[in-house]
């Protein structure tokens, strides 16, 4: 079970926002696809934050 400290959850918001903005700026024709890309970007950013939080203590 992952051990997540509450103040480390502050990483999730900026990385999810970065993924949201990065994937939301992809040139697509419809607003629906842009929304899907933004949602996928936010999820990928949150997963990246979780990966960083779990791998960083192992590396130190």
C-alpha positions as CSV (number, residue, x, y, z in Angstrom):
1,X,0.0,0.0,0.0
2,X,1.5,3.4,-0.9
3,X,2.4,5.7,2.0
4,X,1.3,9.2,1.0
5,X,1.9,12.1,3.3
6,X,-0.8,14.8,3.1
7,X,1.5,17.7,2.5
8,X,3.0,15.9,-0.4
9,X,-0.4,16.0,-2.1
10,X,0.5,19.6,-3.1
11,X,2.4,18.0,-6.0
12,X,-0.8,16.7,-7.5
13,X,-2.4,20.1,-8.2
14,X,0.4,21.7,-10.2
15,X,1.2,18.6,-12.2
16,X,-2.4,17.9,-13.0
17,X,-2.8,21.5,-14.0
18,X,0.3,21.3,-16.2
19,X,-1.0,18.1,-17.9
20,X,-4.4,19.8,-18.3
21,X,-2.9,22.8,-20.0
22,X,-0.3,20.9,-22.1
23,X,-2.8,18.4,-23.5
24,X,-5.6,21.1,-23.8
25,X,-3.5,23.1,-26.2
26,X,-3.3,20.4,-28.9
27,X,-4.9,21.6,-32.1
28,X,-8.1,19.7,-32.5
29,X,-11.2,20.6,-34.4
30,X,-13.9,19.9,-31.8
31,X,-14.4,21.1,-28.3
32,X,-15.4,17.6,-27.2
33,X,-11.9,16.2,-28.2
34,X,-10.2,19.2,-26.5
35,X,-12.1,18.3,-23.3
36,X,-11.1,14.7,-23.6
37,X,-7.5,15.6,-24.1
38,X,-7.6,18.0,-21.1
39,X,-9.1,15.2,-18.9
40,X,-6.4,12.7,-20.1
41,X,-3.7,15.3,-19.4
42,X,-4.9,16.0,-15.9
43,X,-5.0,12.3,-15.1
44,X,-1.5,11.7,-16.6
45,X,-0.2,14.7,-14.6
46,X,-1.7,13.3,-11.4
47,X,-0.2,9.8,-12.1
48,X,3.2,11.4,-12.8
49,X,2.9,13.2,-9.4
50,X,2.1,9.9,-7.7
51,X,5.1,8.2,-9.4
52,X,7.4,11.0,-8.3
53,X,6.2,10.8,-4.8
54,X,6.6,7.0,-4.6
55,X,10.0,6.8,-6.4
56,X,11.7,9.7,-4.8
57,X,12.1,8.2,-1.3
58,X,13.4,5.0,-2.9
59,X,16.1,6.9,-4.7
60,X,17.2,8.8,-1.6
